[in-house]
Amino acid sequence: MFCGDLRHKHSAMEENYTTEAFVLVFKTNINHKKDVKLLGQILDAQSDIISWNVDLSDIDNVLRIESTFSDCSRIQELVTRAGYHCEELTD
Amino acid sequence: MRTRDINKESTIREKAIEIIVNHGFDGLSMHKLAKAAEVSVATIYIYYKDREDLIQKLYTAETKKMADATLINFDPDCHFDEGLKIQWLNRIKYCLENPYSMQFTEQLRNSPLVDRSVMDRRFLDAMSKFVHNAIDRGELLPLPVEIYWSVAFAPLYQLVKFHISRSSMPGRPPFILDEKQINLTLGLVLKALKP
């Protein structure tokens, strides 16, 4: 599985912390700022999501999550329940 | 557990710069980049948050490389004529050895896509000290920095572009930037900047 594989340490220089984080990457159909805002309310409420962003400038509208957990299905469920398509991007 | 792969990361960088130089910013999609660098789209997103983050990080890394190369054997306390000559030779050498890097930073110099304030402090401080010393000693005309830069360095970058692209003015043979041409132009630039 791709996301479980991605465990890496953030360098202290870049992020100013050294906790281990997982980077989870999903292809979505979130392509408007208002959708990002809406989804943000849901994602910000998850205390084990360190940071997230949606790349609106690329065709895959990638949702990128840095979290303390590696379970992709949790994110997929949250995003799908909010009404968006969400597919794990595999390596 | 997978750790950051330095080789992969540098291939991604190299290919991204090539795509931007050859096809412009709009020509850079993560799919195209993944294909060129022979990695998955997902892998690119491990290293970069989004396209904007990628371009900003490329800019920071390339200007750092350029700054390092520019400062070799450069003493900000030296005479203006001597210092500018070293600057010219270092910059020309870097540009000729890294043509993609040079075109990339040129493309970004006037672009709103990057925050240029992240530019290497060491480099900016050395340049600033060099210029102020020279002004204080009466070796350089005090000028607004944009005008100073345009007279001191823009001719160099334009000639390098002619040289790299093997082009010239219409109807002329390809321009070759050799030592003679460098000294000729540098002489004119130094004359123009004298108080």
Boltz contact constraints between the chains, C-beta under 6 A:
constraints:
  - contact:
      token1: [A, 5]
      token2: [B, 2]
      max_distance: 6.0
  - contact:
      token1: [A, 7]
      token2: [B, 1]
      max_distance: 6.0
  - contact:
      token1: [A, 8]
      token2: [B, 3]
      max_distance: 6.0
  - contact:
      token1: [A, 8]
      token2: [B, 4]
      max_distance: 6.0
  - contact:
      token1: [A, 23]
      token2: [B, 46]
      max_distance: 6.0
  - contact:
      token1: [A, 25]
      token2: [B, 42]
      max_distance: 6.0
  - contact:
      token1: [A, 25]
      token2: [B, 45]
      max_distance: 6.0
  - contact:
      token1: [A, 53]
      token2: [B, 49]
      max_distance: 6.0
  - contact:
      token1: [A, 55]
      token2: [B, 50]
      max_distance: 6.0
  - contact:
      token1: [A, 57]
      token2: [B, 51]
      max_distance: 6.0
  - contact:
      token1: [A, 58]
      token2: [B, 29]
      max_distance: 6.0
  - contact:
      token1: [A, 58]
      token2: [B, 30]
      max_distance: 6.0
  - contact:
      token1: [A, 58]
      token2: [B, 51]
      max_distance: 6.0
  - contact:
      token1: [A, 62]
      token2: [B, 45]
      max_distance: 6.0
  - contact:
      token1: [A, 64]
      token2: [B, 45]
      max_distance: 6.0
  - contact:
      token1: [A, 89]
      token2: [B, 41]
      max_distance: 6.0
  - contact:
      token1: [A, 89]
      token2: [B, 42]
      max_distance: 6.0
  - contact:
      token1: [A, 91]
      token2: [B, 40]
      max_distance: 6.0
  - contact:
      token1: [A, 91]
      token2: [B, 42]
      max_distance: 6.0
